Amino acid sequence: MVIVESKKEWLSFIAEFEANNSIVIPIQCDENKHPMETEVCLFYIKLLDGSLEEYVLPFRHSDAINLSFKYITMIWTPKDVFTYDKKKLLHFVKWKNVYDVQMDYYITKNEPLSIDEVTTNAHEYFYRTHYKTKNINCAIPIMKHIEWCREMVERLKIGALAGKKENEGVSEIYNRDVLESLQYIEKSGLQSLNGMVFSEYNPYTATGRPSNRFGGINFAALNKSDGSRKQFISRFGKDGMLVEMDYDAYHLRLIADVVDYKFPRGSVHGHMAKFYGVDYDEAKSLSFKYLYGHIPDDVLKSNPFFAKVQVYIDEIWSDYKSNNFIVSDIYNKTIYSKNLSNMNKNKVFNYLIQLMETENNMRMLTELIPKLDEYRSKLILYSYDSFLFDFYVPDGINFLKEMKRTIEQKGKYPVKVAKGSNYHEMKDITRKFK
C-alpha cells in the first residue's frame, strides 16, 4: 500500500493507474454534506490487474503530506474504473469509463447493494461523538479509512459476482443514460433564498422511478400549495426566471404507444371526456383511476383505449406468471418475480408504467443534456413528468423552443410550459409556443 505524498510517488502511481483497471473510492471531507458542497479528503484506489497494488491519494487529510488539489484534474485513465456510487465520484472527477457496481447488482436483484454494515469502530466513534464537527473525515485516522475501503472492496466484489452476463447490456445502458443524466442535474443545484441547495437522486427503487431527497428536502414531492416551493428562485437574479415543462397526460400517451392506440391531436383528457360524458377535470380523474386500478366493464365496452389497455394488462400478467419475470418496453430491463412480493395484475402493470416513464425520460435526457452545454441556462430538477429549468433570459426564446422540442420527442409527448420568479408562483405560458 502506497500513500502518495511526493511527485515521484505520483508519477509512479499514474503509470500504474493508466495501465490497470481499478476500484476507486472517494472519501469526502464532510460526510454530512452533498458532494457538490464539500471537497475530496482522499481517494482510495485498488488496482485490479498486474501488481494489485493499493494507493491512497491524500488531499485534505491531517495524517499526510497532502497533494495539491490541482492533481485531481490530472487523474485520468483509459482503463475501466469501478466504484460504489458513480454519481458521487463524477462530482469530483470527469471520467467517462466509470461503472457503478451497485447498478450491476440492482439490475439483477432489483434492490440496492447495502453497505450500512461496512464500518470501523473509529468511524462509529467519530460520527457519534463529533457529528456536528465539519470535515470530520479529515480527522479520522487515515489507516481507518483504508480499513473501511478494504471492506468496501470486498463488498463490491460480492456485488459484481451477483450480476449475470445476460444483464450486462442493460446495466451498461443504465450506467450511462440513468446515472450520468441524474448526476448532471444534481451538479446544477437549485438556488434558494438561503443559498444554493443540491438534490440527490436514488435510482435504486423497487419500480425504477428515482426518488430525490437531500438535506431534509424531498425534491420529488415538493408541495404545490403550502408555499414550500417559494424558496426556489433563479440564480441569475433579474436576468433569470424558472421555467417548467410538464408532460400532458404522460402515462396515457406512453401506454397508448405500447397498445397502438392513436389519440387525436389536442387534449387527451378532452378526448376521453367524450367517452365518459363528463367534463375535462372529471375525465382526467377517471382516466387515472382506471389506469392505476380496476377498469369497469362498461368502460371496457365504451372506451376503445381502455379496452386495449386491459388486453395489455392481461398479457403481461400471463407472461409474468409463466416466465417469472417481466421486461421493460424501452431498455429491456428484466424484473424477476423472486425479487418482488405480493404482486397482482394491476401492481405489475403499475410497475411497468413507472419504469416506462423513467426509461423514456432517461432516453430523452441523453439527447437534451448535450444541448444545454451551449447555454448558461440550467436543468435543475426532474420530477417524474416535469422538468424545471433555471432560465438565463439572454439565452433567448430559441433556447426554450429547443428544449421543448426535444422534451416533446417530435411532438409525441406535448408539454405545458410555465414560468415564474419562484417555483411557487408559476404562470402558464404554453400558448406563446404555438
N, C-alpha and C positions, 0 to 999 in steps of 0.2 A: 504494500500500500504506500502511495506517494502523496504527500501533501505538497502541492505545487506552490513554492514560495519565491522562486527566482526565475530569471529569464531563461537560464539554462534548463531548468526543470520544465518550464513552459514549452520550450521548443521540442524537448523530448516527448512531452505529453501530446502536443499537436501532431507530431509524426505518427504516434501510435493511434490517436483518435481518428485520424483521417484514413487509417488503414484497416480499421476493425469496426464491426457492428458493436453497438453498446447499449447499456441501460443508463439513462440519465435521470437523476432525481434532484430537483431543485429544492433547497431549503430557504424559504424567505425569512427576512429579518423579523417581521411581526406576524405571528400565526393568526392573529385575530383580524387582520386587515385583508382586503381584496388584493390580489397580486398587483393590480394597477396602482395601488396606494402605498406599496412598500417596495423594498429593494431585495436583491438576492444576497443572502448571507453566505451561502456556499453552494457549489454543485458537487454532487457525488456521482462519479462515473465508473461503471463496471464494464470493462471490455469483455466481449463475448467470443472473440476469436484470438488466435495467437497466444500471447502471454497470459491472458485472462487477468491482467493487472487491474488494480483499483486506483483511482485518482480522486483527490479532493482539491477543488479549486476554491480557496477562501477569498471572499471579497469584503466581508464586513464582520469577521469573527475575532473575538478578543484573544483567542488562543494562538493565532497565527500571524505571520507576516503577510498581510493581505495584498493580493494582486490589484492593480489599478482597474477601476471599473471599465475602462476602455477595452480591456481584454475580452469582455463579453461579446462585443461586436466583432471580434476577431475569431470567435469559436465557430467552426463550421466543419462539416464532414460530408463526403459523398455517400457514406455508408448509412445503413439503417439505424435509427435511434428508437429505442423502446422506453416507454415511461408509463406511470400510473395515471397521470392527469395531463393529457396533451394540451388542453386549453391553458392550464397554468404554465406549462413550460413555454408555450408560444407567447405568453405575455412578457417573457424575459428574453427570448431569442427568436429570430425569424428563420426557422428551418423548415424545409419542405418535406423531408423524408422521416417524419415522426409518426410513430404508431402507438396508439393507446391500448395497452394490454387489457385494460378494463373493458374497452369496447369489444375486443375479441371475446372476452368472457361473457359479456352481456348478450352478444348476438347468439351465443349458444345456450345460455342459461336463462335469459330474459330477466336477469337481476344483476345488480352491481356486484363487483368484486369487493368484499368487505375488507377494510384494513383497520377497523376500530380497535381490534385487539393487538395490533402491532404497536408496541410502545417499549419504553425502558423505564426503570424506576426514577431515573433522573428527569425524564420528560414529565412524568406524572407529578413529581415533586414541584418542579419549577412552574408548570402550568397551574397547579393547585394553589401554590403559595404566592406566586408573582403574576397572577392573571391580569393585574392592572398595569404591569410594567411593560413599557414599549420595547419592541425589538428584543424580546426575551430569548429568541433563538440564538442571538449573538453571544449570549452569556452561558447557555447550556454547553458543557464541555464538548469539544469537537469530537472526541472519541465516542461520546454517547450518540452524537448524530450519525457517526459511521456505523455504530452498532444498530441503530434504528434502520439505517439504509440497507444494511446487510439482511435484516429481517424482511424488509420490503422487497429486496431482490428475490428472496425465496418465495414470497407471496406472488410476485409477478410470474415466476416460473410455473407456479401452480395454475395461475390464470391462463398462461399461454398453453399449457398442456390440456386445459379443459376445452379449448377451441377445437373445432372439427374442420378438416380440409374442405368440405363442401361449403363451408361458410366464409371462406377466405375472400371471395369476390364481394360479398355483401359487406363484410367487415371493412374492406378497403374503401368501399363507397361511403360508408358511414364515417370512417376516419377522416375522409376528405370533405365530403359535402356537409355533413352534420357538424362535426367538431370544429372545423375551420370557419364555417359560417357563423356559428354561435360565438366563437372566440372573437371574431371580427366585430360583432355587435357589442359584446361585453367591453372591449377596449375603448369604444367610443364614449361610454359613460353617459349619464344624464345630469344636466345642470339643474340644481335645486336652489331654493332661496338660501340654503345653508352651505352651498358649495357643491362640488362635483360628487356624485354617488355612482356606484357601479353595480350592475346586476350580475348574477351568476346562474347560468342555465345548467340544469341537470337533465341530460337526455336519457338517463338510466331509470326510466319509469316502466311500470307494467305495460302500459299501452304504447309507449314510444313517444308520447307527446311530452315535450320538455316542460319541466317545472322551472320556475325562475324566482329565486329569492336570495337576498343577502342583506346583512346589517339590519335585520328586523323588518324589512320591507318585502312583501310578497308582490313582486312586479307583475306576475301573471294574473293577479286578482285585485288590481287597484280599483277601489270603489268609484263608480261614476257619479255618485250623488252626495257623498259625505264630505266632499272638499279635499280629500286626501291627494287628489291629483293636482291640486292648485299649486303645490310647491315646485312642480317641474316647469321650467321655463327654458328659453333659448340661451345658449352660451354666447350668442352673437349680439346680445343687447338689442339696441334699436335697429340693427341690421339683420335681425333674425326673427323667426317665429317657428312654432311647432306645426307640423303638417302630418295628419294621419290618413292613411289609405286603408280602407276597411272593406273586405270582400262582402259582396251582397249574396245572401243565400248560398254560402260557400259549400256547405255539406250537401245540399240538394243538388247543386251543379256537379260536384265531384261524383256523387253516386249516379247521376244521370249519364255521365260519361261511361261508367262501368256497365250500366244496364242498357245502354244505347237508347236513351230517351232524349229527344230533341226539344228543349224548351224554346218557345218563340222568342224573338227579340223583345227586350223590355223587362218588366218586373216579373220575377219568378213567383213571388207571393201574390201578385195581381192575377197571374195566370191560374194559380191554384185556387184563388178565391172563387173563380167561376165554377169550379167543380163542387166546392163546398157550399156555395150560395151564401157567403158571408163577406164581411169587409176585409180590407188588407191586413189589419192588425190581428184579427181573429184567425185569418188564414195562415199567417206566419206562425202563430201559436199552435194551431192544429197540426201543421206540417212537421214541426219539430217534435210534437207529442207522438205522432205516428212513426216518425223516423227512428226515435230512440225507444219506442215502446211497442205496444200492440197495435196492429192495423186492423180496424173493424171490417167485417165482411162487406158492409155497404160501401165503404171506401174502396175496397178492392174491386168491386163491381163498377163503380162510377168513375174512378180515377186511374187512368192508364199508367201514370208514373208509379204509383204505389203498387199496382198490380205487378209491374216488372220488378220493383224492389223486393216484394215478397218472394218471387221466384228466386231472386238472387240470394236472399237470406236463407231460404230452404236449401239451396245448392251448397252454400258454404258450410252450413251446419252439417249436411250429409257428408261433405268432404272431410270436415273436421273429425267427425265420429269414425269415419272409415280409415283415415290416414293418421289420425292422432296429431295433426298439425294443420295450420293454415299459413298461407303465403301472401305477403303484401302485394298489392297490384302494381307498384311502381319500382321499388328496389328489390323485389323478390325476397324480402326478409322472411325467414321461417320462424313461426312461433309454435312451439311444441306444447301439446296438451299436458305433458308431465311437468311443465313449468307454470301451469295455470291451475286455478282452483275454483270450484263452484261455478263452472261455466254453464251457460244455457244459450239457446239460439240467439236471443237478442243481445246478450253480452258479447258473444263472439262477433256479431255484426258491428256493435259499437266499438270494439277494439280495432276492427279493420277500418272503420270510418276515421277514427282519430289517427291511426297510423297512415292512412291515405292522405289526410290533411297535412301531417308533419312531413311526409316524404315529398309531397308536391311543393310545399313551401321551401324545403331544403334544395330541391332541384331548381326552383326559381331563383333562390338566393345565390346559387353558384353563377348564375348569369347576371344578376343585379349587382353584386358586390364589386366586381372589377370596374363597372361603370362609375362607381362612386369615387374612385381614385382620381378622377379628373376634376372633382369639385371639392369645395370646402364643407358643403353640407354633409351631415352625418346620419346614418341609420342608427337609432339609439335604442329601439325596443321592438321586439317581435312578440306578439301575443296571439297565438292560435290562428286568427283570421284577420289580423291587422298589423300594420307596420307604421311605426312612428319615426318621423324624420325631424332632426333639428336643422331647419332650412335656413341657409345663408342667402338672404334675399338677392344680393348681387349675382348669385348663380343663375337667376332668371327663371322665367316660366318654362323654358325649354328643358331645364333640369327636371321639374316636376312632371312634365309631359313624358319625358324619357323613363322616369321611374314608374309612372302609372302604366305606360305601355308595356314595360317589362313585367310588372306585377300581374297585369291582366292576362298575360300569356296569349297574345294575339286575339284578345277580346273574349277568350273562353270564360274568364272569371272576372266580371266587372267589379270595380271598386267604387265606393263612395269616398269623397275627399273632404276633409275638414281642416280648418286652420285655427290657431289661437295664440294669444300671447302667453298662455299657460295651458297645461294639459286638461284642466277642468272646464275652462270656458272656450270650447271649440265650436266654430261656426261652419256649417255645411257649405262648401263651395263647388260641389260636383258639377253644377250647371255651367261653370266657367270653362270646363274642359270639353264641352260639346260643340 
